[in-house]
Amino acid sequence: RPPHKKRKKPLLDSLPDSLLDSLPDSLPDSHGHPDSVIHSHVPIEQGIVTRDKSAFASYTRLSTSFTGACTRGGAGKGGGCVLAVEVGCATALLVLVDGILVGSADDRDHDPCTITLNVTLDVSKITGGEHALTIVSEHLGYANYGFREPLVKGIIGRVVLGRNVLTHGAWVIRAGLKGERLGLMHAQGETSVRWAAVKDRPRELTWHRARFETPAQILKAAPDFAVKGAGPGPQLHVNMSGFGRGHAWVNGHSIGRYWLIARATGPEAGHRPTQALYHVPSAWLSQDRAVLNVISVLEGPGGTDLGRTSLYLAQMAKGPGPGFAKQGWAAQIADCEM
């Protein structure tokens, strides 16, 4: 369909640091529910571990030897240190050594397939010896076509560090994240932990929250929703620019998973993200100016500039949207249902 015009105006310049709090999600979680922890001699496919109740699973190999090119002293030798992990397609990995992020990689192929992800590790953070290796797997969605291959996510085969095969060993596998088990996206869960103000560039797997008032324009329009023919009122959108990849909630309601990667096709390929604005239904917002709304965010790889995050009001207007003729939709108007 041709797009309607959406007049957007910023409601807030940003969610300021004084309101934006953060809490790193600790990995591994030694206090996790016993049902979420599996001890195995090999990694297990993610869907079996999580039962699709979370997009995340962590795989920890407690005694992993780092030598040669995979240490700070051997940096640059032998072409660097690469961790090769066989995973299901459309999977993202974060690699931590003793809880410190040393590498990441992702695959964006949504065909039902498997692939080997090669993660180049930052050896400046690794000393020689035995360390705990943790691989956090995030599934990026299942294919909805094909089905000639099993739908798999997470680690499904070999794990190789340099020339050392790590597949067999003492693996501790956990479903989900600690913040998910605490329910940090809900009002009851967020009060169970101590939050801190955002000061530096946020680290990976960090929960964020901020509070904001329901815009007066939405409160004023609320009674009109029940009036037949009143038309749509103003709509609230969250601009996730400045974040990377993750999941956002408002007052405990999911407004979607986001990933601020550039468009792959079209006239703006390589520039603007596929989506930056996420709609918040007015019914999910507080109808009392004295009761603030809470936006909760689980950021995966770590955002770059959270100060760019903002709230927008949008008002629908009649007529074609910007670029209607330029993009060739005008010639297809007869085929569109208006």
C-alpha positions, 0 to 999 in steps of 0.5 A: 500500500502507498504510505500515508503521511506521518507528521513527526515531531520530537516529544523529547530531545532524548531520554536523558542520562539522569533518567536512563539507568543501566544494569549489566546482565551477569554471565554466567548466572550461578544463581539461575533456576536449576531447570535452566542449567544443563551440564553436558560433554558437548554443546546442545542445540539452542532450541532444546535448551531454551524451549523457545522461551528466550532468544538467548542461551549461554555455553560456558567451558570452564577450563579452556587453555589459551596459548600462543596466538590466542594470548596477549603475549602471542598477539599477531602470531599465526594470523591471529586467534579465531574461534570457529563455531558451527551454528544454525543460520541467523545466529549471533554470538558474543564471546567472553573470556572470564566474563570479558567480551573478546569478540562477536559475529553474526549471520544474517541468512534466514534460509534453513541452514547451518554455517561456521561463524569465525570470531576473531578474538581480541587477544589483548584481553587474554593472558596465557593459561586456563580460563572460562570461555563463554559463548552467548548465542542469540537466535535472530529468527527462524525461516518460514519457508523451505524446511528441507533442513531442521530448524536449528539455532545456537551451537550445533557442531564443532567448536575450534579455538585456533587448532584446538578442538573444544567440542568435547569437554565440561560444558555448562549450558544456560537458557535465557539471561538472568534479567529475563528470569528476574523479569526486569522488563516488568514493574515487579522485576525492575524494583528487585535490583539496583540500577546505575546511571549510564556514564560510559559507552554501555557494555554488552548485554545490558538492561536499560530503563527510563521513565516518561510522562504520557504526552498531553496530546494523547491524554486529550485524544483518549476519549475520542477513541470511542467516537465513531468516525473520530479517526486515529489520534496522535501516536507515540513512537520510540526512536531506537537510534543509538542502540544496536540490537536488542528488545524493548518494552513499554510498561511491560509490553513488548514493542519489538526486537530492533536491529539498527543495521543499514538497509540492504536494498533500495535508494537508501541502501547502506545508510538509513536502518530498515526501521528505527521508529517503534510504535507504542499503542496508546492503550499501553500508556499511563492515563494518569500524568502523575504515574510515569511510563517505563521503557525497558531495553535489553541491549545485546552488542552494546549501543554507541550513543544512547543519547540519540534515543528519543520519543516522537508523536506522529499524526496521520494525515490524508494523502500520499507520503513523501516520495510517493511518485519517486518510488513508483507507487503512483503507477500502482495506485489502481491495485491498492486498497485505499 
